Amino acid sequence: MPEIRIRIKPLTICIPDERLAIYERIKTALGRAEAIANDRRIDIKYRLEALRLIAYIGQVMAGVLKDAQLDEIDSRLRKLEEEAGGSGA
């Protein structure tokens, strides 16, 4: 079967000073999403959703999106972890 491989080189985002207060929360969310995205035992639809959330988290870290969206990200990650947990992880 033909394949498409997604390769993303490491991306460094400098955290603006005004975002330092939420740094640990963002870093934890990013780690959770990366764990799902990198787990080959998890169904592809959940891994792709994790990649989408990683991009969303990166936008918050860079200051492109508002901090208030962290609650939404955390909620989506909890749901994704629950759903992905039943997909073979």
Steps between C-alpha positions, in 0.01 A plus 500: 500500500636849416603710800535863584749574774473817709837620620520809709834634610526636853354846534625730773255753636639769727256566781419869538545631857125555538447126438746373763224466759327235288815331371475183714135449413575536129807274521296227673223521238757480222656187653160331527418576136845385382458169685182427304641622167812282532329179615472272196258272685239779503255535213610752236196725549602564863864550411405760236271676748793511744714663228227759447498575872880528501474774236225668705717485815791647303281792399416566865868477596599747231229741607298458181200371699369612838584330829129449565506229235715280726190370676356396165826330403514315832141384458570377146812318617311322779236387252765391249688303766180322598408417140852403399534281806240269352669483160779263591734712709 
